[in-house]
């Protein structure tokens, strides 16, 4: 239960951390010269940028709660999800849907973690 409280506490806190302009997404450098189409849209759209921060923060916290063997499967899922997001290209609605789906998947993964009572 303590891990759950920590997760619930950390996500909102992470979302309040200052972001210099909108050019700083959590999982990639918005100032890079060779951004992919989906990354450009995320960097230009505050709601998508925030979704990226939330997804990365949730993923990182969840990774820390999982047993070592399970982390590899979570990373594989994340890699597959990233490819799916990249297929959206510059379609902001598609990217938003991808984030919504991934956050739902991460939430379901969290619910399945074995925790002591």
N, C-alpha and C positions, 0 to 999 in steps of 0.2 A: 504494500500500500504506500510505503514511503517513496518508492520509485515512481509511482503514479503521481503522487503529489509533487515530486520534483519535476517531472515532465510537464505537468500542468502549470507549474510556476515558471519554468524556464522559457517556454514558448512565448507567452505574452511579453516577458522581459526582453527576449531577443528581438522581438518585433519593434520595441521602443528604442533600440540602439540607433544612434544617428547614422544616417546614410548621407554621404557627401553628394548633394544634388540627387539626381536619379541615376547617375552613372556607375553605381556600385551595387551589382547584384552579388548575392552571397556565393554562388557556385562558379562564377566565371568573371573575368575582367572585362567590364563594359568599355574600357578604354583600349582594348586590344584592336589591332588594325584588321585582323582577319576574322571578324565575327560572322557566324552563320546567320541566315535569315531569321531563324527563331530567336536567337540571342539578341539581334538588333531590336526586334519587336519587344522583347522582355525589358531591355535597357530603356526603351522609349516609353514604356507603359507602366505607370506607377503600380497599378493593381497587379500586373503580372510580375513586376519586380518584387512586390511584397509576397506574392504567392511563392516565388522562387526562394525567398528568405525563409518563409515558413516551412516549405518542403525540405530544404537543406537542414534547417535546425531540427526538425522532427526526425529526419533520417539519421542525423548524427547522434541525437539523444537515444533514439531507438537502438542504434548499433551498439551503443555503450551498455544497454540493458540486456542484450542478447548474449547467449553462450557463443563461444568462439566458432563452433561449427556452423551455427545458424547465420553468422554474419556473412559468410560467403554466399549463401543463397540470397540474402537480402541485397548484397552488392550486385549479384547477377540480375535480380529483378530491377534494380536501379538502372543498370546499364541498358536493359531491354526497354525500360520506360524512356530513357533519354533518347534512344533511337526513334521511338514513337513520337516524342515531342519534336524531334528534328524533322520528321516527316510533315509536320504542320507547316513548315517553311514560315512565311510571314503572315499566316492566318491567326490573328489574335484570338478569335473565338475557339479555334481548335486547340491552341496552346492553353487557354483557360480551362477547357474541358480536360486536357491531359493533366494539368495540375490538380484539378478537383478529383479526378479518378485516382491519382497517385496518393494524394493525402488520405483518401478514403481507404486505400489499400494499406497504407502505413498504420492507420488507426486500427484496422482489422488485425494486422500483424501484432500490434501492441496488445490487443485483447487476448491473443493466443499465447502470450509469453507466460511460462510457468512462474508463479510467484508464491512465496510462502504466505500463509494466511496471517 
